Amino acid sequence: MRRGAKLYITTNNLHYIGYILKLIARKEIFDPITTEDSVYPGHCSYYSLRGLGRLLEDLGFVVQSADQVNFLPHSRYYRRRLSAVTKNAVTKAFPRAYATHVEILCEKR
């Protein structure tokens, strides 16, 4: 990217409560490899807000804005509705600490 170019990134939050609940239930947080090339491909990495910010700074960017945001589909769209209701309730109770996603706006030095 040329100097002064802006980059906006949003990705899954490493500290998302849904992942924590899955780990407590002894389930995998990574999506299966079979989801690659599908509508919802698997993730190979998760980032915290601080970790992604440091990575971008190491790559020559200046972070201008960094935040945690929640994208929560209604529980009726999940296979396990009770789990979804629990996850969404906890996420709404602690919207910053366990947000679903991180977003960063940065500029190339």
Secondary structure, 3 states (H helix, E strand, C coil): CCCCCEEEEEEEECCCHHHHHHHHCCCCCCCCHHHCCCCCCCCCCCECHHHHHHHHHHCCEEEEEEEEECCCCCHHHCCCHHHHHHHHHHHHHCCCCCCCEEEEEEEEC
